Amino acid sequence: MSETARGVGASVPRPDGAAKVAGSFLFASDLVAPAMLYGRTLRSPHSRAVLRSLDTTAARRMPGVRAVLTAADVPGARRYSLHAHPDQPVMVGVGEEVRYAGEAVAVVAAEHPEQALRAARAVQADYEELPPLTDPVEALRRGASLRTLVIRRGDAAASAEVVVEGYYEVGQQDQAPLGPEAGLAVPGPDGRELDLWIATQALHVDLAQIADCLALPPESVRLRLAGVGGAFGAREDLSVQIHASLLALRTGRPVKMWYGREESFLGHVHRHPARMWYAHGASREGELVFVRATIVLDGGAYSSTSPAVVANAACFSAGPYRVPNAVIWCGAARTNSVPNGAMRGFGSVQSCFAHESQMDLLAQRLGLDPLELRLRNALRTGDRMITGQELTGAVPLEELIRRCAELPPPAEVTQPLALPGGAGNLAEPRHVRRGIGFAIGFKNIAYSEGSDDSVVARVRLEARGGDAVAVVKTAAVEVGQGLVTVLEQIVRTELGVEEVEVEPADTMIGDAGSSSASRQTWMAGGAVQQAARLVRDELMRRAGPPGSSIARGHVLDEEGSPLAPLAVLLENPIEREFEHHHRRTTPLDENGQGQPHVSFMFVAQRAVVDADPEAGLVRVAQIATAQDVGRAINPMQVHGQIEGGVAQGVGLATMEEIQAKDGLIRNASFTDYLLPTALDMPSVTSVLVEEAEPDAPYGAKGVGEPPVIASPAAIAAAMRDASGRRLGRIPVLPDELAGIAETEPERWIKPGEAP
């Protein structure tokens, strides 16, 4: 490696930061093209119905309308999915069943967006309504399962001296990206090629589905990343991609589609709502003996990432603790709700709330300090999870717990605006109680269960005006997480050059998978690191003298003195490509045992809240975090990721929830779907624990998901401490905090058994 001021370990500003702050950054919804048309989607108003007829005659005759397409116009596969068995229709056809309110039944292209909207509304659709199935427990009883998984370890009938049981729920959270779904499809002159600029998380994953439905060879469809205004899992599934492409190919003109906020709630997946029945057993000294759990997730109408979410919820259901005996039943139900899928920390967020609530309940029953109970049972390197997987990498949990506890608490509230209720002046200081809660959590990094996870990267070193410049190319997607900055830092470190360009991501290079599962620093970073090292090897071959090195844009001799600028060796540029794979994982067997994950990241969090329980009001005053990061490639960005994750955790714990009745979303706007604002944000104090992870580039782990995994559980624990209430559901509603209402299961299910 080479010395460079802005390499690995430096807090380097993001290259896109200034443009985003100034409002000059081009997002997908800002795209334009000559002769561009505008696309709109007609969606079903019913959560379950048979589409009896569809009349597009009036819409086709309207001014400015250039195309009206239905399911009959799809030239290739009629269904798509992230998985091997496509189950979601491009559009519902006549005689077919609508499975959720918001399903597409027709798409329109017109000269003006208002013309497209009017034409979509003019399409006459006749439905035969059917009773929707929206209860996930009932759906599972009827066999409507997207996946079920059972984990059995040790003695299924193990007994313990102290047993605690509990029921927990997690509401349906929206990713709430500021930039809704958008894209621009531009057809080739012969109608057999297409360029699609799209805000997505996975270019090649999209490509495979799009090309199949368009009946075009993949090489004829080129996807190019457009500016992404937030993702968090919402862009792993398709939205406008196929619809815009169909309209562009039919009209022979560019077609732009973008969703408004209400349509966005229907056009992307959400966090799975969860119902969870738990039992923990321990010795009187506080050593865990068993964990049993039944976890029911509402998958919505189609599979999306539900199979992976089931695996995560089950694998991490016992928490980051030594548990010798476990029986876990986890399933995702197919219901007539909007599909649910990936959202930051998926699966782990839901189970963390349950297992950490159980640990607090167990500590209370044992008369132990909650931190002491966690320290006695925390996983260490060499321990095995409930799946039987041995933890071979860095597991600094005990250090995380201690360092989190040592972080200074916030000062007592003195300003009225900082009281619960804020400017509403709803809480009197004498009624406000301070509560403190802790939670620890963990999650996997990268793809799992036997996936051959890989990323292709290309690095070119060339001379420009007497300077050496490195150019990086991958299909890895920047969704706001800072990947471009990380890749620049890696190349600076490997090649000793300050000038690094990361070209826009597209499908003209090999696959890079999805920007999800906290994987791109490890996977794309690893591919870029190895490609850069191949470039460096050739550069050193050209440099000649044994013992020489490169730094600060020069070749150095053995003593570190400059011999020559790199540019003199680059009359012919050096370009190398590398395909990076992490070590193979294995599927889970019939007992949920195996090596399903490549590595793990851990976090400890403490929440401090101020609550007026009588009024049902709460304000989160502080989140203190100690996070396992392996190696901080860019410490400033890591702290930023922690703050962003905490914001979503505050939302899930205190206010964010999609409200639906019979499958119909009732609060599809930022007026009615409550989000934390700057006034709701706590102070965030974070410390990074750096213990290098074997096999990872520079020992770095992913960092984006852990902050949102543990913060809702910690906040709920703090609210229990302040109120004395059980609080078995998040978000915690005012009536629950005030003790007026309590979350109870409609039916008690024995933990570890199927519903």
C-alpha positions in Angstrom: 0.0 0.0 0.0 1.0 3.6 -0.5 0.9 6.8 1.5 -1.8 9.2 0.5 -3.5 12.0 2.4 -7.0 11.0 1.3 -6.7 7.2 1.4 -8.1 4.6 3.7 -8.8 5.8 7.2 -9.2 9.5 6.2 -12.5 11.5 6.6 -12.8 12.5 3.0 -15.7 14.6 1.8 -18.1 13.0 -0.7 -17.6 14.2 -4.3 -21.4 14.5 -4.7 -22.0 16.4 -1.4 -21.7 19.9 -2.6 -24.1 19.4 -5.6 -26.7 17.8 -3.4 -26.5 20.5 -0.8 -26.7 23.2 -3.5 -29.6 21.5 -5.3 -27.7 21.1 -8.6 -27.4 17.3 -8.4 -29.4 15.5 -11.1 -31.7 12.8 -9.6 -33.6 10.3 -11.7 -36.7 12.5 -11.7 -34.7 15.4 -13.2 -33.8 13.5 -16.4 -35.0 14.8 -19.8 -34.5 13.7 -23.4 -35.6 15.2 -26.8 -39.1 14.3 -27.9 -39.7 12.7 -24.5 -43.1 11.3 -23.6 -44.5 10.8 -20.1 -45.8 7.6 -18.7 -48.5 6.9 -16.1 -49.8 3.7 -14.5 -53.4 2.7 -13.9 -53.6 0.7 -10.6 -56.3 -1.4 -9.1 -58.3 0.2 -6.3 -59.1 -3.2 -4.8 -56.9 -5.4 -2.6 -58.3 -8.6 -4.1 -60.5 -8.8 -7.2 -60.8 -10.5 -10.6 -60.2 -8.1 -13.5 -63.3 -8.9 -15.6 -62.7 -6.4 -18.4 -60.5 -3.6 -19.5 -61.6 -1.0 -22.1 -58.8 1.3 -23.4 -60.8 2.8 -26.3 -61.5 6.2 -24.8 -58.0 6.6 -23.4 -56.4 5.9 -26.8 -58.4 8.6 -28.5 -57.5 11.3 -26.0 -55.3 14.3 -27.1 -51.6 13.6 -26.8 -51.8 9.9 -26.1 -49.3 7.8 -27.9 -49.7 4.4 -26.3 -52.0 2.5 -24.0 -50.6 -0.9 -23.0 -52.0 -3.8 -21.0 -50.8 -7.3 -20.1 -51.6 -8.5 -23.6 -48.9 -6.2 -24.9 -46.0 -7.7 -22.9 -43.9 -9.5 -25.5 -41.9 -11.7 -23.1 -42.4 -13.2 -19.7 -45.5 -12.0 -18.0 -44.1 -12.2 -14.5 -40.9 -11.2 -12.8 -39.3 -11.6 -9.4 -36.0 -11.3 -7.6 -36.0 -15.1 -7.4 -36.0 -18.2 -9.7 -39.7 -18.5 -9.7 -41.3 -15.2 -10.9 -44.7 -14.5 -9.3 -45.4 -10.8 -9.8 -47.2 -9.8 -13.0 -45.9 -6.9 -15.1 -49.6 -6.0 -15.4 -52.7 -8.0 -14.3 -54.5 -9.3 -17.3 -58.2 -9.7 -18.0 -59.5 -12.8 -16.2 -56.6 -12.7 -13.7 -56.7 -11.9 -10.0 -55.5 -8.6 -8.5 -53.7 -9.4 -5.3 -53.2 -6.0 -3.7 -54.5 -2.5 -4.0 -52.1 -0.7 -6.2 -51.4 -3.5 -8.8 -50.8 -2.2 -12.3 -53.4 -3.0 -14.9 -52.4 -0.6 -17.7 -49.8 2.0 -18.6 -50.1 5.1 -20.8 -47.6 7.3 -22.6 -48.6 10.9 -23.7 -47.0 14.2 -24.7 -47.6 15.8 -21.4 -47.8 14.4 -17.9 -51.4 15.7 -17.4 -52.5 14.1 -20.6 -51.0 10.8 -19.4 -52.8 11.1 -16.1 -56.2 11.8 -17.7 -55.7 9.0 -20.1 -54.9 6.5 -17.3 -58.0 7.6 -15.5 -60.1 7.1 -18.7 -59.2 3.4 -19.0 -62.3 1.6 -17.9 -61.6 -1.4 -15.7 -64.3 -3.7 -14.3 -63.6 -5.8 -11.3 -65.3 -8.6 -9.4 -64.3 -7.9 -5.8 -63.3 -10.8 -3.6 -62.8 -10.9 0.2 -59.1 -10.0 0.9 -56.9 -12.0 3.2 -54.8 -9.6 5.3 -54.2 -11.5 8.5 -50.8 -13.2 8.2 -51.5 -15.8 10.8 -54.7 -16.8 9.1 -52.9 -16.8 5.8 -50.3 -19.3 7.1 -53.0 -21.5 8.5 -54.5 -21.6 5.0 -51.2 -22.6 3.4 -50.4 -19.2 1.9 -46.7 -19.2 2.7 -43.8 -17.5 1.0 -41.3 -19.3 3.1 -41.1 -21.1 6.5 -37.9 -22.0 8.3 -37.4 -24.0 11.5 -34.1 -23.8 13.5 -33.5 -26.6 16.0 -30.4 -26.8 18.1 -29.7 -28.8 21.2 -32.5 -30.2 23.4 -35.9 -29.0 22.1 -37.4 -29.9 25.5 -34.8 -28.2 27.7 -36.0 -26.8 30.9 -34.8 -23.9 33.0 -35.1 -22.5 36.5 -36.4 -19.2 35.3 -38.6 -18.8 32.3 -40.1 -15.6 30.8 -42.6 -15.4 27.9 -43.7 -12.4 25.8 -45.6 -11.4 22.7 -44.2 -8.6 20.5 -45.3 -6.7 17.4 -43.4 -4.5 14.9 -45.4 -2.2 12.6 -45.0 -1.8 8.8 -42.4 0.9 8.2 -41.8 2.8 4.9 -38.3 3.5 3.7 -39.5 7.0 2.9 -36.8 7.9 0.3 -37.0 11.6 -0.5 -36.7 10.8 -4.2 -39.6 8.6 -5.3 -39.2 6.0 -8.1 -38.2 7.4 -11.5 -36.5 6.4 -14.7 -36.1 7.3 -18.4 -36.2 4.7 -21.2 -34.7 5.6 -24.5 -35.3 3.1 -27.4 -32.8 2.4 -30.2 -33.6 3.3 -33.8 -34.6 -0.3 -34.7 -36.8 -0.9 -31.7 -34.6 -3.8 -30.6 -32.3 -1.9 -28.3 -32.9 0.1 -25.2 -31.1 2.4 -22.8 -32.7 2.8 -19.4 -31.5 5.4 -16.9 -32.9 4.2 -13.5 -32.7 4.9 -9.8 -32.1 1.4 -8.5 -30.0 -0.6 -6.1 -29.0 -3.4 -8.5 -28.4 -2.8 -12.2 -27.8 -6.4 -13.3 -30.5 -7.8 -11.1 -32.9 -5.4 -12.8 -31.5 -6.2 -16.2 -32.2 -9.9 -16.0 -35.9 -9.3 -15.1 -36.4 -6.5 -17.7 -34.8 -8.2 -20.6 -36.8 -11.4 -20.0 -40.1 -9.5 -20.0 -39.2 -7.4 -23.0 -38.1 -10.6 -24.9 -34.8 -8.9 -25.7 -31.3 -10.4 -25.3 -29.6 -8.8 -22.2 -26.9 -7.3 -24.3 -29.5 -5.2 -26.1 -30.7 -3.6 -22.9 -28.3 -1.2 -21.2 -29.0 0.0 -17.7 -27.4 3.2 -16.5 -27.6 4.5 -12.9 -29.5 7.7 -12.5 -29.2 9.9 -9.4 -30.7 8.0 -6.4 -32.6 10.0 -3.8 -32.4 7.4 -1.0 -33.0 3.6 -1.2 -32.9 1.6 2.1 -34.2 -1.5 0.3 -37.1 0.2 -1.5 -35.3 0.0 -4.8 -34.3 -3.6 -4.8 -37.5 -4.5 -6.6 -38.7 -3.3 -10.0 -41.0 -0.2 -10.2 -41.1 1.8 -13.4 -38.4 -0.2 -15.2 -40.5 -2.5 -17.4 -43.4 -0.2 -17.8 -41.3 2.7 -19.1 -39.3 0.3 -21.4 -42.5 -1.2 -22.9 -43.9 2.3 -23.7 -40.6 3.5 -25.2 -40.3 0.4 -27.4 -43.9 0.7 -28.5 -43.7 4.5 -29.3 -40.1 4.6 -30.5 -39.6 7.6 -28.3 -38.0 8.2 -24.9 -40.4 7.8 -22.0 -40.0 9.2 -18.5 -41.9 7.8 -15.6 -41.8 9.0 -12.0 -44.1 8.4 -9.0 -45.7 10.9 -6.8 -45.6 10.3 -3.0 -48.9 8.5 -2.8 -48.0 6.2 -5.8 -44.6 5.6 -4.3 -46.3 4.0 -1.2 -47.9 1.5 -3.6 -44.9 1.2 -5.9 -42.3 -0.2 -3.6 -42.0 -2.8 -0.8 -42.0 -2.0 2.9 -40.6 -3.4 6.1 -42.4 -6.6 7.0 -44.8 -6.2 9.9 -44.1 -8.9 12.5 -45.9 -10.8 15.3 -43.6 -12.7 17.6 -44.2 -15.2 20.5 -41.1 -15.8 22.6 -39.9 -17.8 25.6 -36.5 -17.5 27.3 -35.1 -19.9 29.9 -32.1 -19.2 32.1 -30.4 -20.5 35.2 -30.8 -18.5 38.4 -27.2 -17.1 37.8 -28.4 -15.6 34.5 -26.9 -18.1 32.0 -29.3 -18.6 29.0 -30.5 -22.2 28.7 -33.0 -22.0 25.8 -34.8 -19.6 23.4 -38.0 -20.6 21.7 -39.8 -18.3 19.3 -42.5 -18.2 16.7 -42.1 -15.3 14.3 -44.9 -14.5 11.7 -44.0 -11.9 9.0 -46.6 -10.4 6.6 -45.0 -10.8 3.2 -47.8 -9.1 1.3 -48.9 -10.2 -2.2 -45.6 -11.3 -3.7 -42.3 -12.9 -2.7 -39.8 -10.1 -3.2 -37.1 -10.7 -0.6 -39.4 -12.4 1.9 -37.4 -15.7 1.8 -34.2 -13.9 2.8 -36.0 -11.8 5.5 -37.4 -15.1 7.0 -33.8 -16.4 7.1 -32.5 -13.3 8.9 -35.3 -13.1 11.3 -34.8 -16.7 12.3 -31.0 -16.8 12.3 -30.7 -13.8 14.5 -33.9 -14.5 16.6 -31.9 -15.4 19.8 -29.7 -12.3 19.6 -25.9 -12.2 19.8 -25.9 -14.6 22.8 -24.7 -18.1 23.6 -27.8 -20.2 23.5 -27.3 -24.0 23.8 -30.9 -24.9 23.0 -33.2 -23.3 20.6 -36.4 -24.0 18.6 -37.4 -21.2 16.2 -40.3 -21.3 13.8 -40.4 -18.4 11.3 -42.6 -17.8 8.3 -43.7 -15.1 5.9 -47.3 -15.2 4.8 -48.7 -14.2 1.4 -51.5 -11.8 2.0 -53.5 -9.2 0.0 -51.4 -6.3 1.2 -48.7 -4.3 -0.6 -45.7 -6.5 -1.0 -43.1 -6.3 1.8 -39.4 -6.8 1.2 -36.0 -5.3 1.9 -35.6 -2.5 4.4 -32.4 -1.5 6.2 -31.6 -4.3 8.7 -34.3 -6.6 7.3 -35.4 -9.4 9.6 -32.9 -8.5 12.2 -34.8 -5.3 13.3 -37.9 -7.3 14.0 -36.3 -10.1 16.0 -34.0 -7.7 17.8 -36.9 -5.8 19.3 -38.3 -9.1 20.6 -35.1 -10.7 22.0 -33.9 -7.5 23.7 -37.3 -7.0 25.3 -37.1 -10.6 26.5 -33.6 -10.0 27.9 -34.8 -7.0 29.9 -37.8 -9.0 31.2 -35.4 -11.8 32.2 -33.0 -9.4 33.9 -36.0 -8.0 35.9 -37.1 -11.5 36.9 -33.6 -12.5 38.0 -32.9 -9.2 39.8 -29.8 -8.6 37.6 -28.6 -5.4 35.9 -29.6 -5.7 32.2 -26.1 -5.0 31.1 -24.7 -7.6 33.4 -27.1 -10.2 31.9 -25.9 -9.3 28.4 -22.2 -9.5 29.4 -22.7 -12.9 30.9 -24.2 -14.3 27.7 -22.6 -12.3 24.9 -21.1 -14.2 22.0 -17.3 -14.3 21.5 -15.1 -15.4 18.7 -15.2 -19.2 18.5 -18.8 -19.5 19.8 -21.5 -21.0 17.7 -24.8 -19.4 16.8 -28.2 -21.2 17.0 -27.6 -22.3 13.4 -24.4 -24.1 14.4 -22.2 -21.6 12.6 -18.9 -20.8 14.3 -18.0 -17.2 14.7 -14.5 -17.0 13.2 -14.1 -13.3 12.8 -14.1 -10.3 15.0 -16.8 -10.4 17.8 -16.0 -7.5 20.1 -19.4 -7.5 21.9 -18.1 -7.2 25.5 -16.1 -4.2 24.5 -19.1 -2.7 22.7 -21.3 -3.1 25.7 -18.8 -1.5 28.1 -17.8 1.3 25.8 -21.4 2.2 25.1 -22.2 2.2 28.9 -19.3 4.6 29.5 -20.4 7.2 27.0 -21.6 10.4 28.8 -25.4 10.8 29.2 -27.2 14.0 28.1 -27.8 16.9 30.4 -31.1 17.3 32.0 -33.8 19.1 30.0 -34.0 22.9 30.7 -35.5 24.2 27.5 -39.3 23.9 27.0 -38.9 23.0 23.4 -36.8 19.9 24.4 -39.6 18.6 26.6 -42.0 15.9 25.2 -44.5 17.6 23.1 -42.1 20.4 22.1 -43.6 23.6 20.9 -47.1 22.4 21.8 -46.1 23.0 25.4 -48.0 19.8 26.3 -45.8 18.3 29.0 -45.2 19.9 32.4 -41.6 19.4 33.7 -42.9 18.0 37.0 -44.5 15.1 35.0 -41.5 14.3 32.9 -39.5 11.1 33.8 -36.2 10.1 32.3 -35.8 6.5 31.2 -32.7 4.6 30.1 -32.6 1.5 27.9 -30.0 -0.7 26.3 -30.0 -3.1 23.4 -27.4 -5.0 21.4 -27.9 -6.5 18.0 -26.1 -8.1 15.1 -26.6 -9.0 11.4 -24.9 -10.7 8.5 -22.8 -9.0 5.9 -23.3 -9.8 2.2 -25.3 -12.5 0.5 -26.1 -15.7 2.3 -27.3 -19.3 2.2 -25.0 -20.6 -0.5 -25.0 -17.6 -2.8 -21.9 -17.1 -4.9 -21.5 -13.4 -4.1 -19.3 -11.5 -6.5 -18.4 -8.1 -7.9 -16.4 -7.2 -11.0 -14.3 -4.1 -11.0 -11.9 -2.4 -13.5 -9.1 0.0 -12.7 -7.1 2.0 -15.3 -4.1 4.1 -14.6 -3.3 6.7 -17.3 -1.3 9.9 -17.8 -3.1 13.2 -18.2 -1.1 16.4 -18.5 1.9 15.0 -16.7 -0.1 13.5 -13.8 -1.2 9.9 -13.1 -4.9 9.5 -13.0 -6.8 6.4 -11.9 -10.2 5.5 -13.4 -12.5 3.0 -11.7 -15.4 1.2 -13.2 -18.0 -1.1 -11.5 -21.7 -1.7 -11.7 -21.9 -1.1 -7.9 -24.5 1.4 -7.1 -24.1 4.6 -5.1 -27.4 5.1 -3.3 -26.2 7.7 -0.9 -24.1 5.4 1.4 -20.8 6.9 0.2 -19.5 4.0 -1.9 -17.9 6.3 -4.5 -15.8 7.9 -1.8 -14.8 4.6 -0.4 -13.7 3.3 -3.8 -11.7 6.4 -4.5 -9.9 6.1 -1.1 -9.0 2.4 -1.8 -7.4 3.3 -5.1 -5.5 6.2 -3.6 -4.2 3.8 -1.0 -3.2 1.1 -3.4 -1.7 3.2 -6.2 -0.5 6.3 -4.4 -2.3 8.7 -6.7 -4.5 11.5 -5.6 -6.6 11.9 -8.7 -9.2 9.1 -8.9 -12.3 9.1 -11.0 -15.2 6.7 -10.5 -17.2 6.3 -13.7 -21.0 6.1 -13.6 -22.3 2.7 -12.9 -23.9 0.7 -15.7 -24.3 -2.8 -17.1 -21.5 -2.4 -19.6 -19.2 -4.2 -17.1 -19.8 -7.4 -15.1 -22.3 -7.8 -12.3 -21.9 -6.1 -8.9 -25.0 -7.3 -7.3 -27.1 -5.1 -5.1 -26.2 -2.2 -2.8 -27.8 -4.0 0.1 -26.9 -6.3 3.0 -24.0 -3.9 3.9 -21.9 -5.7 1.3 -20.5 -3.1 -1.1 -17.5 -1.9 0.9 -16.5 -5.6 1.3 -17.4 -6.8 -2.1 -17.0 -3.8 -4.5 -14.2 -2.5 -2.3 -12.5 -5.9 -2.5 -12.8 -6.1 -6.3 -11.4 -2.6 -6.7 -8.6 -3.3 -4.3 -7.5 -6.4 -6.1 -7.8 -4.8 -9.6 -5.7 -1.8 -8.3 -3.1 -4.3 -7.0 -2.9 -5.9 -10.5 -2.3 -2.4 -11.9 0.4 -1.8 -9.3 2.1 -5.0 -10.1 2.4 -4.0 -13.8 3.5 -0.5 -12.8 6.3 -1.9 -10.5 7.4 -4.2 -13.4 7.8 -1.1 -15.6 9.5 0.8 -12.8 12.3 -1.7 -12.7 14.5 -1.2 -9.6 14.1 -3.9 -6.9 12.7 -2.6 -3.6 11.1 0.5 -5.2 7.6 1.6 -4.3 5.0 4.1 -5.3 3.6 7.1 -3.3 2.4 10.6 -3.9 2.4 10.0 -7.6 6.0 9.0 -7.9 8.1 5.9 -8.0 10.3 5.8 -4.9 13.6 4.1 -4.3 14.4 1.8 -1.3 15.1 4.9 0.9 11.8 6.5 -0.1 13.3 9.2 -2.4 11.5 10.0 -5.6 12.9 8.4 -8.8 10.4 9.5 -11.4 6.7 10.6 -11.7 4.3 7.8 -12.4 3.2 9.6 -15.6 6.5 8.7 -17.3 5.6 5.0 -17.0 2.1 5.5 -18.4 2.7 6.2 -22.1 0.6 3.1 -22.4 -2.2 3.1 -19.8 -2.5 0.1 -17.5 -5.9 -1.5 -17.1 -6.8 -4.5 -15.1 -10.1 -6.2 -14.2 -10.8 -8.4 -11.2 -13.9 -10.5 -10.1 -14.0 -10.7 -6.3 -15.8 -13.5 -4.4 -16.2 -13.9 -0.7 -15.8 -17.3 0.8 -18.7 -19.6 0.1 -21.6 -20.0 2.4 -24.0 -23.0 2.7 -27.7 -23.4 2.7 -29.5 -24.3 6.0 -30.5 -27.9 6.4 -33.9 -29.3 7.6 -33.0 -28.3 11.1 -31.8 -24.8 10.2 -28.1 -25.8 10.7 -25.3 -24.7 8.4 -22.9 -22.0 7.5 -25.3 -19.5 6.0 -23.4 -16.3 6.5 -19.9 -15.0 5.5 -19.5 -12.6 8.5 -21.3 -10.4 11.0 -21.4 -6.9 12.4 -22.3 -6.0 16.0 -23.6 -3.0 17.8 -24.5 -1.8 21.4 -26.8 1.1 21.9 -28.1 3.1 24.9 -31.2 5.2 24.6 -32.2 8.1 27.0 -35.8 9.3 26.7 -37.8 11.9 28.5 -41.4 10.9 28.8 -44.7 12.2 30.2 -46.4 8.9 30.6 -49.7 10.4 31.7 -49.9 12.5 28.5 -48.5 9.7 26.4 -45.7 11.9 25.2 -42.0 11.0 24.7 -38.9 12.6 23.3 -35.7 10.6 22.6 -32.9 12.7 24.2 -29.9 10.7 23.2 -28.7 7.6 21.4 -25.2 6.4 22.5 -23.7 3.9 20.1 -20.6 1.7 20.2 -20.3 -0.1 16.8 -18.1 -2.8 15.5 -16.8 -1.5 12.1 -13.8 -3.7 11.5 -11.8 -0.8 10.0 -13.3 2.6 9.3 -12.5 3.4 5.7 -14.0 6.9 6.1 -14.8 7.7 9.8 -16.9 10.7 8.9 -19.1 8.7 6.7 -19.4 5.9 9.3 -20.6 8.4 11.9 -23.0 9.8 9.3 -24.4 6.3 8.6 -24.9 5.8 12.3 -26.9 9.1 12.6 -29.1 8.2 9.6 -29.8 4.7 11.0 -30.7 6.2 14.3 -33.2 8.5 12.7 -35.0 5.6 11.1 -34.8 3.7 14.5 -36.4 6.7 16.3 -39.1 6.7 13.6 -39.9 3.0 14.0 -39.9 3.2 17.8 -42.0 6.3 18.2 -44.1 7.2 15.2 -43.6 5.6 11.8 -46.2 3.1 10.6 -48.2 2.5 7.5 -51.9 2.3 8.5 -54.0 0.0 6.4 -57.5 -1.4 6.5 -58.5 -4.5 4.4 -55.3 -4.0 2.5 -55.9 -0.3 1.6 -53.2 2.1 2.8 -54.8 5.0 4.6 -51.8 7.3 5.2 -49.9 7.4 1.9 -48.4 10.9 2.3 -45.8 12.6 4.4 -48.7 14.6 6.0 -50.2 11.4 7.4 -47.3 9.0 7.6 -45.3 10.6 10.4 -41.5 10.9 10.1 -39.0 12.3 12.5 -37.8 15.8 11.8 -34.8 17.6 13.0 -36.7 18.6 16.1 -37.4 14.9 16.9 -33.8 13.8 16.5 -31.8 13.0 19.7 -28.2 13.8 20.2 -26.2 11.0 18.8 -22.9 10.0 20.4 -21.0 7.2 18.7 -17.7 5.4 19.2 -16.2 3.1 16.6 -14.6 -0.1 17.7 -12.0 -1.2 15.1 -11.0 -4.9 15.2 -10.0 -6.1 11.7 -12.2 -8.7 10.1 -10.2 -11.5 8.4 -10.7 -11.7 4.6 -12.3 -8.3 4.3 -10.5 -5.5 2.5 -8.4 -3.6 5.1 -10.5 -5.6 7.7 -13.5 -3.3 7.1 -17.1 -4.4 7.8 -20.4 -2.9 6.6 -21.8 -0.1 8.8 -25.2 1.0 7.5 -27.6 -1.4 9.1 -26.6 -2.0 12.7 -27.7 1.5 13.9 -31.3 0.8 12.9 -31.3 -2.8 14.3 -30.8 -2.0 17.9 -32.0 1.6 18.3 -35.8 0.8 18.3 -35.3 -1.9 20.9 -33.2 0.5 23.1 -35.7 3.3 22.8 -38.6 1.0 23.7 -36.6 -0.2 26.7 -36.0 3.4 27.8 -39.7 4.1 27.5 -40.5 1.1 29.7 -38.1 2.4 32.2 -39.7 5.9 32.2 -43.3 4.6 32.2 -43.4 1.2 33.9 -45.5 -0.1 31.0 -44.9 -3.4 29.2 -44.8 -1.9 25.7 -44.7 -4.9 23.6 -45.2 -3.2 20.3 -43.4 -0.6 18.2 -44.1 2.1 17.3 -45.2 2.8 20.8 -48.5 4.7 20.6 -49.5 7.5 23.1 -52.3 5.3 24.5 -49.9 2.5 25.2 -47.4 4.8 26.8 -50.2 6.2 29.0 -51.4 2.7 29.9 -54.8 3.2 28.3 -54.2 0.4 25.7 -51.9 -2.6 25.6 -50.8 -4.9 22.8 -52.1 -8.4 23.3 -52.1 -11.4 20.9 -55.4 -12.4 19.4 -54.3 -16.0 20.1 -51.4 -17.2 22.2 -49.1 -19.5 20.1 -46.7 -21.7 22.0 -43.2 -20.3 21.1 -41.4 -22.5 18.7 -44.5 -24.0 17.2 -46.2 -23.2 13.9 -49.2 -20.9 14.1 
